[in-house]
Amino acid sequence: MILNELGKLHSVEEISALLSVEEQTVYKWVREGKLKALKLAGTTLRVPDTELEKFILQALYYNSKGVKSL
């Protein structure tokens, strides 16, 4: 089932707390396409585990190469 492949779905609030950033920053990343999210019930955003992992790994890779952080 596709939900199993997505893993846990994280709320904007969870990601904000996990990454120690403002919720508006998470919304900005989604708007800019840096962080992929699912839109549920019209306005609710959820970020799949797989997409959050990609986002974090990409940020770590860029930082290790001396490039400005996402």
N, CA, C and O atoms as a Tripos MOL2 file, in Angstrom:
@<TRIPOS>MOLECULE
protein
  280   279    70     0     0
PROTEIN
NO_CHARGES

@<TRIPOS>ATOM
      1 N           0.8430   -1.1840    0.0000 N.3       1 MET1
      2 CA          0.0000    0.0000    0.0000 C.3       1 MET1
      3 C           0.8890    1.2490    0.0000 C.2       1 MET1
      4 O           1.9530    1.2620    0.6190 O.2       1 MET1
      5 N           0.4560    2.2630   -0.6770 N.am      2 ILE2
      6 CA          1.2720    3.4770   -0.8370 C.3       2 ILE2
      7 C           1.5500    4.1740    0.5000 C.2       2 ILE2
      8 O           2.6180    4.7640    0.6630 O.2       2 ILE2
      9 N           0.6320    4.1230    1.4450 N.am      3 LEU3
     10 CA          0.8620    4.7700    2.7340 C.3       3 LEU3
     11 C           2.0330    4.1400    3.4800 C.2       3 LEU3
     12 O           2.7610    4.8300    4.1940 O.2       3 LEU3
     13 N           2.2130    2.8450    3.3170 N.am      4 ASN4
     14 CA          3.3570    2.1850    3.9460 C.3       4 ASN4
     15 C           4.6670    2.6860    3.3610 C.2       4 ASN4
     16 O           5.6540    2.8270    4.0830 O.2       4 ASN4
     17 N           4.6880    2.9550    2.0630 N.am      5 GLU5
     18 CA          5.8950    3.4400    1.3970 C.3       5 GLU5
     19 C           6.2460    4.8690    1.8260 C.2       5 GLU5
     20 O           7.4220    5.2280    1.8760 O.2       5 GLU5
     21 N           5.2420    5.6750    2.1330 N.am      6 LEU6
     22 CA          5.4790    7.0480    2.5490 C.3       6 LEU6
     23 C           6.0340    7.1240    3.9630 C.2       6 LEU6
     24 O           6.7560    8.0620    4.2990 O.2       6 LEU6
     25 N           5.7060    6.1560    4.7800 N.am      7 GLY7
     26 CA          6.1190    6.1910    6.1780 C.3       7 GLY7
     27 C           5.2350    7.1310    6.9670 C.2       7 GLY7
     28 O           4.1180    7.4530    6.5610 O.2       7 GLY7
     29 N           5.7510    7.5640    8.0990 N.am      8 LYS8
     30 CA          5.0090    8.4780    8.9580 C.3       8 LYS8
     31 C           4.8110    9.8070    8.2400 C.2       8 LYS8
     32 O           5.6840   10.2500    7.4950 O.2       8 LYS8
     33 N           3.6810   10.4310    8.4600 N.am      9 LEU9
     34 CA          3.4020   11.7550    7.9140 C.3       9 LEU9
     35 C           3.5750   12.7800    9.0260 C.2       9 LEU9
     36 O           2.9060   12.7080   10.0560 O.2       9 LEU9
     37 N           4.4780   13.7360    8.8130 N.am     10 HIS10
     38 CA          4.8110   14.7360    9.8240 C.3      10 HIS10
     39 C           4.0500   16.0300    9.5880 C.2      10 HIS10
     40 O           3.8810   16.4580    8.4460 O.2      10 HIS10
     41 N           3.5970   16.6420   10.6510 N.am     11 SER11
     42 CA          2.9390   17.9490   10.5490 C.3      11 SER11
     43 C           4.0040   19.0390   10.4730 C.2      11 SER11
     44 O           5.1710   18.8090   10.7880 O.2      11 SER11
     45 N           3.5890   20.2110   10.0550 N.am     12 VAL12
     46 CA          4.4810   21.3620   10.0060 C.3      12 VAL12
     47 C           5.0170   21.6580   11.4080 C.2      12 VAL12
     48 O           6.1870   22.0020   11.5710 O.2      12 VAL12
     49 N           4.1720   21.5250   12.3940 N.am     13 GLU13
     50 CA          4.5660   21.7850   13.7740 C.3      13 GLU13
     51 C           5.6680   20.8160   14.2210 C.2      13 GLU13
     52 O           6.6270   21.2240   14.8760 O.2      13 GLU13
     53 N           5.5270   19.5390   13.8660 N.am     14 GLU14
     54 CA          6.5410   18.5420   14.2240 C.3      14 GLU14
     55 C           7.8830   18.8570   13.5810 C.2      14 GLU14
     56 O           8.9230   18.7930   14.2370 O.2      14 GLU14
     57 N           7.8590   19.1960   12.3030 N.am     15 ILE15
     58 CA          9.0940   19.4990   11.5840 C.3      15 ILE15
     59 C           9.7420   20.7580   12.1530 C.2      15 ILE15
     60 O          10.9610   20.8200   12.3100 O.2      15 ILE15
     61 N           8.9330   21.7390   12.4530 N.am     16 SER16
     62 CA          9.4230   22.9740   13.0440 C.3      16 SER16
     63 C          10.1700   22.6820   14.3490 C.2      16 SER16
     64 O          11.2640   23.2040   14.5670 O.2      16 SER16
     65 N           9.5940   21.8680   15.1970 N.am     17 ALA17
     66 CA         10.2270   21.5220   16.4750 C.3      17 ALA17
     67 C          11.4740   20.6660   16.2600 C.2      17 ALA17
     68 O          12.4990   20.8810   16.9060 O.2      17 ALA17
     69 N          11.3840   19.7070   15.3600 N.am     18 LEU18
     70 CA         12.4950   18.8020   15.0940 C.3      18 LEU18
     71 C          13.7230   19.5380   14.5580 C.2      18 LEU18
     72 O          14.8510   19.2410   14.9500 O.2      18 LEU18
     73 N          13.5000   20.4930   13.6660 N.am     19 LEU19
     74 CA         14.6070   21.2050   13.0270 C.3      19 LEU19
     75 C          14.9230   22.5510   13.6890 C.2      19 LEU19
     76 O          15.8170   23.2710   13.2440 O.2      19 LEU19
     77 N          14.1950   22.8810   14.7430 N.am     20 SER20
     78 CA         14.3950   24.1340   15.4830 C.3      20 SER20
     79 C          14.3020   25.3640   14.5810 C.2      20 SER20
     80 O          15.1680   26.2390   14.5940 O.2      20 SER20
     81 N          13.2210   25.4020   13.7960 N.am     21 VAL21
     82 CA         12.9450   26.5570   12.9450 C.3      21 VAL21
     83 C          11.4910   26.9760   13.1620 C.2      21 VAL21
     84 O          10.6930   26.2270   13.7250 O.2      21 VAL21
     85 N          11.1680   28.1710   12.7100 N.am     22 GLU22
     86 CA          9.7840   28.6540   12.8040 C.3      22 GLU22
     87 C           8.8950   27.8800   11.8310 C.2      22 GLU22
     88 O           9.3710   27.4090   10.7980 O.2      22 GLU22
     89 N           7.6240   27.7480   12.1510 N.am     23 GLU23
     90 CA          6.6780   27.0770   11.2600 C.3      23 GLU23
     91 C           6.6280   27.7690    9.9010 C.2      23 GLU23
     92 O           6.4810   27.1050    8.8740 O.2      23 GLU23
     93 N           6.7470   29.0830    9.8850 N.am     24 GLN24
     94 CA          6.7150   29.8200    8.6190 C.3      24 GLN24
     95 C           7.8760   29.4170    7.7150 C.2      24 GLN24
     96 O           7.7490   29.4490    6.4910 O.2      24 GLN24
     97 N           9.0010   29.0400    8.3070 N.am     25 THR25
     98 CA         10.1450   28.5860    7.5220 C.3      25 THR25
     99 C           9.8180   27.2740    6.8240 C.2      25 THR25
    100 O          10.1850   27.0710    5.6670 O.2      25 THR25
    101 N           9.1340   26.3900    7.5240 N.am     26 VAL26
    102 CA          8.7300   25.1110    6.9330 C.3      26 VAL26
    103 C           7.7600   25.3630    5.7850 C.2      26 VAL26
    104 O           7.8940   24.7600    4.7200 O.2      26 VAL26
    105 N           6.7880   26.2420    5.9880 N.am     27 TYR27
    106 CA          5.8480   26.5830    4.9150 C.3      27 TYR27
    107 C           6.5940   27.1730    3.7090 C.2      27 TYR27
    108 O           6.2520   26.8760    2.5640 O.2      27 TYR27
    109 N           7.6070   28.0020    3.9620 N.am     28 LYS28
    110 CA          8.3970   28.5980    2.8920 C.3      28 LYS28
    111 C           9.1150   27.5090    2.0960 C.2      28 LYS28
    112 O           9.1090   27.5390    0.8650 O.2      28 LYS28
    113 N           9.7310   26.5500    2.7850 N.am     29 TRP29
    114 CA         10.4200   25.4540    2.1050 C.3      29 TRP29
    115 C           9.4600   24.6830    1.2080 C.2      29 TRP29
    116 O           9.8210   24.2810    0.1020 O.2      29 TRP29
    117 N           8.2370   24.4780    1.6870 N.am     30 VAL30
    118 CA          7.2300   23.7550    0.8930 C.3      30 VAL30
    119 C           6.8520   24.5880   -0.3290 C.2      30 VAL30
    120 O           6.8130   24.0700   -1.4450 O.2      30 VAL30
    121 N           6.5760   25.8690   -0.1270 N.am     31 ARG31
    122 CA          6.2170   26.7650   -1.2470 C.3      31 ARG31
    123 C           7.3090   26.7990   -2.3060 C.2      31 ARG31
    124 O           7.0210   26.8040   -3.5030 O.2      31 ARG31
    125 N           8.5550   26.8230   -1.8680 N.am     32 GLU32
    126 CA          9.6880   26.9110   -2.7870 C.3      32 GLU32
    127 C          10.0440   25.5640   -3.4180 C.2      32 GLU32
    128 O          10.9080   25.4940   -4.2930 O.2      32 GLU32
    129 N           9.3790   24.4990   -2.9750 N.am     33 GLY33
    130 CA          9.6380   23.1810   -3.5330 C.3      33 GLY33
    131 C          10.8490   22.4860   -2.9450 C.2      33 GLY33
    132 O          11.2510   21.4320   -3.4370 O.2      33 GLY33
    133 N          11.4340   23.0460   -1.9130 N.am     34 LYS34
    134 CA         12.5930   22.4280   -1.2660 C.3      34 LYS34
    135 C          12.2010   21.2290   -0.4170 C.2      34 LYS34
    136 O          12.9830   20.2940   -0.2480 O.2      34 LYS34
    137 N          10.9910   21.2630    0.1120 N.am     35 LEU35
    138 CA         10.4600   20.1870    0.9510 C.3      35 LEU35
    139 C           9.1060   19.7900    0.3760 C.2      35 LEU35
    140 O           8.1900   20.6090    0.3110 O.2      35 LEU35
    141 N           8.9830   18.5430   -0.0360 N.am     36 LYS36
    142 CA          7.7340   18.0840   -0.6410 C.3      36 LYS36
    143 C           6.7360   17.6760    0.4400 C.2      36 LYS36
    144 O           7.0810   17.0030    1.4110 O.2      36 LYS36
    145 N           5.4950   18.1000    0.2430 N.am     37 ALA37
    146 CA          4.4500   17.8360    1.2220 C.3      37 ALA37
    147 C           3.1610   17.4100    0.5250 C.2      37 ALA37
    148 O           2.9400   17.7050   -0.6490 O.2      37 ALA37
    149 N           2.3330   16.7210    1.2670 N.am     38 LEU38
    150 CA          1.0040   16.3400    0.7970 C.3      38 LEU38
    151 C           0.0010   17.3250    1.3730 C.2      38 LEU38
    152 O           0.1090   17.7290    2.5310 O.2      38 LEU38
    153 N          -0.9670   17.7060    0.5660 N.am     39 LYS39
    154 CA         -2.0310   18.5850    1.0480 C.3      39 LYS39
    155 C          -3.2550   17.7260    1.3180 C.2      39 LYS39
    156 O          -3.7790   17.0770    0.4130 O.2      39 LYS39
    157 N          -3.7030   17.7250    2.5480 N.am     40 LEU40
    158 CA         -4.8560   16.9300    2.9550 C.3      40 LEU40
    159 C          -6.0040   17.8510    3.3520 C.2      40 LEU40
    160 O          -5.7860   18.9070    3.9460 O.2      40 LEU40
    161 N          -7.1850   17.4590    3.0310 N.am     41 ALA41
    162 CA         -8.3930   18.2010    3.4020 C.3      41 ALA41
    163 C          -8.3140   19.6760    3.0130 C.2      41 ALA41
    164 O          -8.8250   20.5410    3.7240 O.2      41 ALA41
    165 N          -7.6770   19.9520    1.8910 N.am     42 GLY42
    166 CA         -7.6440   21.3180    1.3790 C.3      42 GLY42
    167 C          -6.5300   22.1950    1.9080 C.2      42 GLY42
    168 O          -5.9010   22.9150    1.1320 O.2      42 GLY42
    169 N          -6.2620   22.1600    3.2200 N.am     43 THR43
    170 CA         -5.2770   23.0780    3.7740 C.3      43 THR43
    171 C          -4.2210   22.4270    4.6620 C.2      43 THR43
    172 O          -3.1860   23.0380    4.9300 O.2      43 THR43
    173 N          -4.4530   21.2380    5.1080 N.am     44 THR44
    174 CA         -3.5250   20.5700    6.0210 C.3      44 THR44
    175 C          -2.3430   19.9880    5.2590 C.2      44 THR44
    176 O          -2.5250   19.2260    4.3090 O.2      44 THR44
    177 N          -1.1310   20.3470    5.6750 N.am     45 LEU45
    178 CA          0.0720   19.8140    5.0520 C.3      45 LEU45
    179 C           0.6700   18.7080    5.9090 C.2      45 LEU45
    180 O           0.7080   18.7990    7.1360 O.2      45 LEU45
    181 N           1.1310   17.6730    5.2410 N.am     46 ARG46
    182 CA          1.8500   16.5900    5.9050 C.3      46 ARG46
    183 C           3.0560   16.2410    5.0440 C.2      46 ARG46
    184 O           2.9590   16.1690    3.8190 O.2      46 ARG46
    185 N           4.1810   16.0270    5.6910 N.am     47 VAL47
    186 CA          5.4220   15.6950    4.9980 C.3      47 VAL47
    187 C           5.7570   14.2360    5.2970 C.2      47 VAL47
    188 O           5.9230   13.8580    6.4570 O.2      47 VAL47
    189 N           5.8550   13.4190    4.2470 N.am     48 PRO48
    190 CA          6.2080   12.0150    4.4520 C.3      48 PRO48
    191 C           7.6360   11.8700    4.9780 C.2      48 PRO48
    192 O           8.5180   12.6670    4.6580 O.2      48 PRO48
    193 N           7.8370   10.8360    5.7890 N.am     49 ASP49
    194 CA          9.1580   10.5050    6.3270 C.3      49 ASP49
    195 C          10.2300   10.5150    5.2450 C.2      49 ASP49
    196 O          11.3140   11.0670    5.4350 O.2      49 ASP49
    197 N           9.9170    9.9000    4.1090 N.am     50 THR50
    198 CA         10.8960    9.7750    3.0320 C.3      50 THR50
    199 C          11.3400   11.1460    2.5180 C.2      50 THR50
    200 O          12.5200   11.3480    2.2330 O.2      50 THR50
    201 N          10.4060   12.0830    2.4000 N.am     51 GLU51
    202 CA         10.7350   13.4240    1.9070 C.3      51 GLU51
    203 C          11.5150   14.2240    2.9450 C.2      51 GLU51
    204 O          12.4090   14.9950    2.5950 O.2      51 GLU51
    205 N          11.1800   14.0430    4.2160 N.am     52 LEU52
    206 CA         11.9100   14.7270    5.2790 C.3      52 LEU52
    207 C          13.3590   14.2370    5.3260 C.2      52 LEU52
    208 O          14.2880   15.0280    5.4930 O.2      52 LEU52
    209 N          13.5360   12.9340    5.1770 N.am     53 GLU53
    210 CA         14.8920   12.3660    5.1640 C.3      53 GLU53
    211 C          15.7030   12.9180    3.9870 C.2      53 GLU53
    212 O          16.8670   13.2800    4.1540 O.2      53 GLU53
    213 N          15.0970   12.9820    2.8070 N.am     54 LYS54
    214 CA         15.7830   13.5400    1.6330 C.3      54 LYS54
    215 C          16.1940   14.9900    1.8770 C.2      54 LYS54
    216 O          17.3120   15.3960    1.5580 O.2      54 LYS54
    217 N          15.2800   15.7510    2.4410 N.am     55 PHE55
    218 CA         15.5300   17.1630    2.7150 C.3      55 PHE55
    219 C          16.7080   17.3290    3.6720 C.2      55 PHE55
    220 O          17.5910   18.1540    3.4350 O.2      55 PHE55
    221 N          16.7240   16.5580    4.7380 N.am     56 ILE56
    222 CA         17.7950   16.6610    5.7310 C.3      56 ILE56
    223 C          19.1250   16.2210    5.1320 C.2      56 ILE56
    224 O          20.1430   16.8820    5.3360 O.2      56 ILE56
    225 N          19.1270   15.1170    4.3970 N.am     57 LEU57
    226 CA         20.3690   14.6480    3.7720 C.3      57 LEU57
    227 C          20.9070   15.6570    2.7700 C.2      57 LEU57
    228 O          22.1160   15.8790    2.6890 O.2      57 LEU57
    229 N          20.0090   16.2660    2.0090 N.am     58 GLN58
    230 CA         20.4320   17.2800    1.0450 C.3      58 GLN58
    231 C          21.0520   18.4730    1.7710 C.2      58 GLN58
    232 O          22.0770   18.9980    1.3360 O.2      58 GLN58
    233 N          20.4480   18.8970    2.8550 N.am     59 ALA59
    234 CA         20.9780   20.0240    3.6270 C.3      59 ALA59
    235 C          22.3490   19.6750    4.2010 C.2      59 ALA59
    236 O          23.2470   20.5170    4.1980 O.2      59 ALA59
    237 N          22.5220   18.4620    4.6870 N.am     60 LEU60
    238 CA         23.8160   18.0300    5.2230 C.3      60 LEU60
    239 C          24.8670   17.9830    4.1220 C.2      60 LEU60
    240 O          26.0090   18.3920    4.3300 O.2      60 LEU60
    241 N          24.4830   17.4860    2.9600 N.am     61 TYR61
    242 CA         25.4140   17.4080    1.8320 C.3      61 TYR61
    243 C          25.8770   18.7990    1.4270 C.2      61 TYR61
    244 O          27.0740   19.0280    1.2490 O.2      61 TYR61
    245 N          24.9400   19.7260    1.2810 N.am     62 TYR62
    246 CA         25.2910   21.0870    0.8870 C.3      62 TYR62
    247 C          26.1960   21.7270    1.9290 C.2      62 TYR62
    248 O          27.1620   22.4060    1.5790 O.2      62 TYR62
    249 N          25.8930   21.5170    3.2020 N.am     63 ASN63
    250 CA         26.7110   22.1140    4.2710 C.3      63 ASN63
    251 C          28.1070   21.5420    4.2680 C.2      63 ASN63
    252 O          29.0690   22.2690    4.5150 O.2      63 ASN63
    253 N          28.2460   20.2500    3.9920 N.am     64 SER64
    254 CA         29.5670   19.6290    3.9910 C.3      64 SER64
    255 C          30.4050   20.0980    2.8010 C.2      64 SER64
    256 O          31.6330   20.0120    2.8350 O.2      64 SER64
    257 N          29.7560   20.5860    1.7640 N.am     65 LYS65
    258 CA         30.4620   21.0860    0.5780 C.3      65 LYS65
    259 C          30.7450   22.5820    0.6660 C.2      65 LYS65
    260 O          31.2630   23.1770   -0.2790 O.2      65 LYS65
    261 N          30.4060   23.1820    1.7930 N.am     66 GLY66
    262 CA         30.6680   24.6130    1.9750 C.3      66 GLY66
    263 C          29.6760   25.5070    1.2840 C.2      66 GLY66
    264 O          29.9370   26.6940    1.0860 O.2      66 GLY66
    265 N          28.5470   24.9570    0.9180 N.am     67 VAL67
    266 CA         27.4890   25.7370    0.2600 C.3      67 VAL67
    267 C          26.5150   26.2160    1.3120 C.2      67 VAL67
    268 O          26.2780   25.5230    2.3010 O.2      67 VAL67
    269 N          25.9590   27.3670    1.1170 N.am     68 LYS68
    270 CA         24.9930   27.9220    2.0590 C.3      68 LYS68
    271 C          23.8540   26.9450    2.3300 C.2      68 LYS68
    272 O          23.3570   26.2890    1.4140 O.2      68 LYS68
    273 N          23.4530   26.8540    3.5650 N.am     69 SER69
    274 CA         22.3880   25.9430    3.9920 C.3      69 SER69
    275 C          21.0680   26.2990    3.3490 C.2      69 SER69
    276 O          20.8160   27.4560    3.0140 O.2      69 SER69
    277 N          20.2140   25.2760    3.1750 N.am     70 LEU70
    278 CA         18.8680   25.4900    2.6470 C.3      70 LEU70
    279 C          18.1470   26.2940    3.6560 C.2      70 LEU70
    280 O          16.9760   26.6220    3.4620 O.2      70 LEU70
@<TRIPOS>BOND
     1     1     2 1
     2     2     3 1
     3     3     4 2
     4     3     5 am
     5     5     6 1
     6     6     7 1
     7     7     8 2
     8     7     9 am
     9     9    10 1
    10    10    11 1
    11    11    12 2
    12    11    13 am
    13    13    14 1
    14    14    15 1
    15    15    16 2
    16    15    17 am
    17    17    18 1
    18    18    19 1
    19    19    20 2
    20    19    21 am
    21    21    22 1
    22    22    23 1
    23    23    24 2
    24    23    25 am
    25    25    26 1
    26    26    27 1
    27    27    28 2
    28    27    29 am
    29    29    30 1
    30    30    31 1
    31    31    32 2
    32    31    33 am
    33    33    34 1
    34    34    35 1
    35    35    36 2
    36    35    37 am
    37    37    38 1
    38    38    39 1
    39    39    40 2
    40    39    41 am
    41    41    42 1
    42    42    43 1
    43    43    44 2
    44    43    45 am
    45    45    46 1
    46    46    47 1
    47    47    48 2
    48    47    49 am
    49    49    50 1
    50    50    51 1
    51    51    52 2
    52    51    53 am
    53    53    54 1
    54    54    55 1
    55    55    56 2
    56    55    57 am
    57    57    58 1
    58    58    59 1
    59    59    60 2
    60    59    61 am
    61    61    62 1
    62    62    63 1
    63    63    64 2
    64    63    65 am
    65    65    66 1
    66    66    67 1
    67    67    68 2
    68    67    69 am
    69    69    70 1
    70    70    71 1
    71    71    72 2
    72    71    73 am
    73    73    74 1
    74    74    75 1
    75    75    76 2
    76    75    77 am
    77    77    78 1
    78    78    79 1
    79    79    80 2
    80    79    81 am
    81    81    82 1
    82    82    83 1
    83    83    84 2
    84    83    85 am
    85    85    86 1
    86    86    87 1
    87    87    88 2
    88    87    89 am
    89    89    90 1
    90    90    91 1
    91    91    92 2
    92    91    93 am
    93    93    94 1
    94    94    95 1
    95    95    96 2
    96    95    97 am
    97    97    98 1
    98    98    99 1
    99    99   100 2
   100    99   101 am
   101   101   102 1
   102   102   103 1
   103   103   104 2
   104   103   105 am
   105   105   106 1
   106   106   107 1
   107   107   108 2
   108   107   109 am
   109   109   110 1
   110   110   111 1
   111   111   112 2
   112   111   113 am
   113   113   114 1
   114   114   115 1
   115   115   116 2
   116   115   117 am
   117   117   118 1
   118   118   119 1
   119   119   120 2
   120   119   121 am
   121   121   122 1
   122   122   123 1
   123   123   124 2
   124   123   125 am
   125   125   126 1
   126   126   127 1
   127   127   128 2
   128   127   129 am
   129   129   130 1
   130   130   131 1
   131   131   132 2
   132   131   133 am
   133   133   134 1
   134   134   135 1
   135   135   136 2
   136   135   137 am
   137   137   138 1
   138   138   139 1
   139   139   140 2
   140   139   141 am
   141   141   142 1
   142   142   143 1
   143   143   144 2
   144   143   145 am
   145   145   146 1
   146   146   147 1
   147   147   148 2
   148   147   149 am
   149   149   150 1
   150   150   151 1
   151   151   152 2
   152   151   153 am
   153   153   154 1
   154   154   155 1
   155   155   156 2
   156   155   157 am
   157   157   158 1
   158   158   159 1
   159   159   160 2
   160   159   161 am
   161   161   162 1
   162   162   163 1
   163   163   164 2
   164   163   165 am
   165   165   166 1
   166   166   167 1
   167   167   168 2
   168   167   169 am
   169   169   170 1
   170   170   171 1
   171   171   172 2
   172   171   173 am
   173   173   174 1
   174   174   175 1
   175   175   176 2
   176   175   177 am
   177   177   178 1
   178   178   179 1
   179   179   180 2
   180   179   181 am
   181   181   182 1
   182   182   183 1
   183   183   184 2
   184   183   185 am
   185   185   186 1
   186   186   187 1
   187   187   188 2
   188   187   189 am
   189   189   190 1
   190   190   191 1
   191   191   192 2
   192   191   193 am
   193   193   194 1
   194   194   195 1
   195   195   196 2
   196   195   197 am
   197   197   198 1
   198   198   199 1
   199   199   200 2
   200   199   201 am
   201   201   202 1
   202   202   203 1
   203   203   204 2
   204   203   205 am
   205   205   206 1
   206   206   207 1
   207   207   208 2
   208   207   209 am
   209   209   210 1
   210   210   211 1
   211   211   212 2
   212   211   213 am
   213   213   214 1
   214   214   215 1
   215   215   216 2
   216   215   217 am
   217   217   218 1
   218   218   219 1
   219   219   220 2
   220   219   221 am
   221   221   222 1
   222   222   223 1
   223   223   224 2
   224   223   225 am
   225   225   226 1
   226   226   227 1
   227   227   228 2
   228   227   229 am
   229   229   230 1
   230   230   231 1
   231   231   232 2
   232   231   233 am
   233   233   234 1
   234   234   235 1
   235   235   236 2
   236   235   237 am
   237   237   238 1
   238   238   239 1
   239   239   240 2
   240   239   241 am
   241   241   242 1
   242   242   243 1
   243   243   244 2
   244   243   245 am
   245   245   246 1
   246   246   247 1
   247   247   248 2
   248   247   249 am
   249   249   250 1
   250   250   251 1
   251   251   252 2
   252   251   253 am
   253   253   254 1
   254   254   255 1
   255   255   256 2
   256   255   257 am
   257   257   258 1
   258   258   259 1
   259   259   260 2
   260   259   261 am
   261   261   262 1
   262   262   263 1
   263   263   264 2
   264   263   265 am
   265   265   266 1
   266   266   267 1
   267   267   268 2
   268   267   269 am
   269   269   270 1
   270   270   271 1
   271   271   272 2
   272   271   273 am
   273   273   274 1
   274   274   275 1
   275   275   276 2
   276   275   277 am
   277   277   278 1
   278   278   279 1
   279   279   280 2
@<TRIPOS>SUBSTRUCTURE
     1 MET1         2 RESIDUE 1 A MET
     2 ILE2         6 RESIDUE 1 A ILE
     3 LEU3        10 RESIDUE 1 A LEU
     4 ASN4        14 RESIDUE 1 A ASN
     5 GLU5        18 RESIDUE 1 A GLU
     6 LEU6        22 RESIDUE 1 A LEU
     7 GLY7        26 RESIDUE 1 A GLY
     8 LYS8        30 RESIDUE 1 A LYS
     9 LEU9        34 RESIDUE 1 A LEU
    10 HIS10       38 RESIDUE 1 A HIS
    11 SER11       42 RESIDUE 1 A SER
    12 VAL12       46 RESIDUE 1 A VAL
    13 GLU13       50 RESIDUE 1 A GLU
    14 GLU14       54 RESIDUE 1 A GLU
    15 ILE15       58 RESIDUE 1 A ILE
    16 SER16       62 RESIDUE 1 A SER
    17 ALA17       66 RESIDUE 1 A ALA
    18 LEU18       70 RESIDUE 1 A LEU
    19 LEU19       74 RESIDUE 1 A LEU
    20 SER20       78 RESIDUE 1 A SER
    21 VAL21       82 RESIDUE 1 A VAL
    22 GLU22       86 RESIDUE 1 A GLU
    23 GLU23       90 RESIDUE 1 A GLU
    24 GLN24       94 RESIDUE 1 A GLN
    25 THR25       98 RESIDUE 1 A THR
    26 VAL26      102 RESIDUE 1 A VAL
    27 TYR27      106 RESIDUE 1 A TYR
    28 LYS28      110 RESIDUE 1 A LYS
    29 TRP29      114 RESIDUE 1 A TRP
    30 VAL30      118 RESIDUE 1 A VAL
    31 ARG31      122 RESIDUE 1 A ARG
    32 GLU32      126 RESIDUE 1 A GLU
    33 GLY33      130 RESIDUE 1 A GLY
    34 LYS34      134 RESIDUE 1 A LYS
    35 LEU35      138 RESIDUE 1 A LEU
    36 LYS36      142 RESIDUE 1 A LYS
    37 ALA37      146 RESIDUE 1 A ALA
    38 LEU38      150 RESIDUE 1 A LEU
    39 LYS39      154 RESIDUE 1 A LYS
    40 LEU40      158 RESIDUE 1 A LEU
    41 ALA41      162 RESIDUE 1 A ALA
    42 GLY42      166 RESIDUE 1 A GLY
    43 THR43      170 RESIDUE 1 A THR
    44 THR44      174 RESIDUE 1 A THR
    45 LEU45      178 RESIDUE 1 A LEU
    46 ARG46      182 RESIDUE 1 A ARG
    47 VAL47      186 RESIDUE 1 A VAL
    48 PRO48      190 RESIDUE 1 A PRO
    49 ASP49      194 RESIDUE 1 A ASP
    50 THR50      198 RESIDUE 1 A THR
    51 GLU51      202 RESIDUE 1 A GLU
    52 LEU52      206 RESIDUE 1 A LEU
    53 GLU53      210 RESIDUE 1 A GLU
    54 LYS54      214 RESIDUE 1 A LYS
    55 PHE55      218 RESIDUE 1 A PHE
    56 ILE56      222 RESIDUE 1 A ILE
    57 LEU57      226 RESIDUE 1 A LEU
    58 GLN58      230 RESIDUE 1 A GLN
    59 ALA59      234 RESIDUE 1 A ALA
    60 LEU60      238 RESIDUE 1 A LEU
    61 TYR61      242 RESIDUE 1 A TYR
    62 TYR62      246 RESIDUE 1 A TYR
    63 ASN63      250 RESIDUE 1 A ASN
    64 SER64      254 RESIDUE 1 A SER
    65 LYS65      258 RESIDUE 1 A LYS
    66 GLY66      262 RESIDUE 1 A GLY
    67 VAL67      266 RESIDUE 1 A VAL
    68 LYS68      270 RESIDUE 1 A LYS
    69 SER69      274 RESIDUE 1 A SER
    70 LEU70      278 RESIDUE 1 A LEU
